Amino acid sequence: MLGWHWVGTLRGCRAPLRDVERVTRALRDVPDALGLIRIGEPIVTCPGDGSVVGIVLLSASHASVHVPATGSDCLCDLFSCTPFDAERCEQAFTAVFSPTEVESRTLER
């Protein structure tokens, strides 16, 4: 096994989603809350279709967020070769986006 990959769909988010600062904050706060080492700052962009996408590199892999152009859902993931607490990962993403429902799983890769 190389690592752990948490994948989450945050549905019915009450927080403003198409907000570059909020996505940037998530990509800073979540790895920091898990004690993972970020390599640089998050890269977050709006590709012109109304969506927001972001990624931050970690010493042991990455975290990413994708906010589709429409709806109130947010797609998040974190992969790390360093063990992390998947429940805390979900709680940290939830704290930023305030979903009404979370569908997630953690894969061993």
C-alpha positions as CSV (number, residue, x, y, z in Angstrom):
1,M,0.0,0.0,0.0
2,L,1.2,3.5,-0.9
3,G,-1.2,5.7,1.0
4,W,-4.7,6.7,1.8
5,H,-7.1,8.6,-0.4
6,W,-10.1,10.4,1.1
7,V,-12.8,11.3,-1.5
8,G,-15.9,13.3,-0.6
9,T,-18.9,14.8,-2.2
10,L,-20.3,17.6,-0.1
11,R,-23.9,18.1,-1.0
12,G,-26.2,21.0,-0.3
13,C,-23.4,23.3,0.8
14,R,-24.8,26.4,2.6
15,A,-21.5,28.4,2.3
16,P,-20.8,30.4,-0.9
17,L,-19.1,27.9,-3.1
18,R,-17.9,29.9,-6.1
19,D,-15.5,31.8,-3.8
20,V,-11.8,31.6,-4.5
21,E,-10.9,32.6,-1.0
22,R,-13.1,29.9,0.6
23,V,-11.6,27.2,-1.6
24,T,-8.1,28.5,-0.9
25,R,-8.9,28.5,2.8
26,A,-10.0,24.9,2.6
27,L,-6.8,23.8,0.9
28,R,-4.8,25.5,3.6
29,D,-6.9,24.6,6.6
30,V,-7.6,20.9,5.9
31,P,-3.9,19.7,5.5
32,D,-2.9,21.9,8.4
33,A,-5.6,20.4,10.6
34,L,-4.3,16.9,9.8
35,G,-0.6,17.8,10.4
36,L,0.3,17.3,6.8
37,I,3.0,19.5,5.2
38,R,2.0,21.8,2.4
39,I,4.5,22.5,-0.4
40,G,3.7,26.1,-1.2
41,E,0.3,27.8,-1.4
42,P,-2.8,26.4,-3.0
43,I,-3.5,27.2,-6.7
44,V,-7.1,28.1,-7.2
45,T,-8.7,29.3,-10.4
46,C,-12.0,30.0,-12.1
47,P,-11.6,28.5,-15.6
48,G,-14.3,30.7,-17.1
49,D,-17.3,28.3,-17.0
50,G,-18.5,29.3,-13.6
51,S,-16.6,26.5,-11.7
52,V,-13.8,26.9,-9.2
53,V,-11.0,24.4,-9.0
54,G,-8.0,24.2,-6.7
55,I,-5.1,22.0,-5.6
56,V,-2.3,22.1,-3.1
57,L,0.7,19.9,-3.2
58,L,1.6,18.1,0.0
59,S,5.0,16.6,0.9
60,A,3.3,13.2,0.6
61,S,0.9,14.0,-2.3
62,H,-2.1,16.5,-2.7
63,A,-5.5,17.9,-1.7
64,S,-8.0,19.2,-4.3
65,V,-11.4,20.9,-4.5
66,H,-13.7,21.1,-7.5
67,V,-16.8,23.3,-7.3
68,P,-19.0,22.7,-10.4
69,A,-20.5,25.7,-12.3
70,T,-24.0,25.0,-11.0
71,G,-25.6,23.5,-8.0
72,S,-24.6,23.4,-4.3
73,D,-22.2,20.4,-4.3
74,C,-18.5,20.4,-3.8
75,L,-16.1,17.6,-4.7
76,C,-13.0,17.2,-2.4
77,D,-10.2,14.8,-2.1
78,L,-7.0,14.3,-0.2
79,F,-4.3,11.7,-0.9
80,S,-1.3,11.1,1.3
81,C,1.4,8.5,1.8
82,T,1.5,9.8,5.4
83,P,-1.4,8.3,7.5
84,F,-4.1,10.8,8.4
85,D,-7.4,10.7,10.3
86,A,-10.1,10.5,7.6
87,E,-12.9,11.6,10.1
88,R,-10.9,14.7,10.9
89,C,-10.4,15.3,7.2
90,E,-14.1,15.2,6.6
91,Q,-14.8,17.4,9.5
92,A,-12.3,20.0,8.3
93,F,-13.8,20.1,4.8
94,T,-17.3,20.3,6.3
95,A,-16.3,23.2,8.5
96,V,-15.4,25.3,5.5
97,F,-18.3,24.4,3.1
98,S,-21.2,23.6,5.5
99,P,-22.9,20.8,3.6
100,T,-26.2,19.3,4.5
101,E,-24.9,15.8,3.5
102,V,-21.5,14.2,3.0
103,E,-20.9,11.1,1.0
104,S,-17.3,9.9,1.4
105,R,-14.9,7.0,1.5
106,T,-11.3,6.3,2.2
107,L,-9.4,4.1,-0.2
108,E,-6.1,2.3,0.5
109,R,-3.9,2.7,-2.5
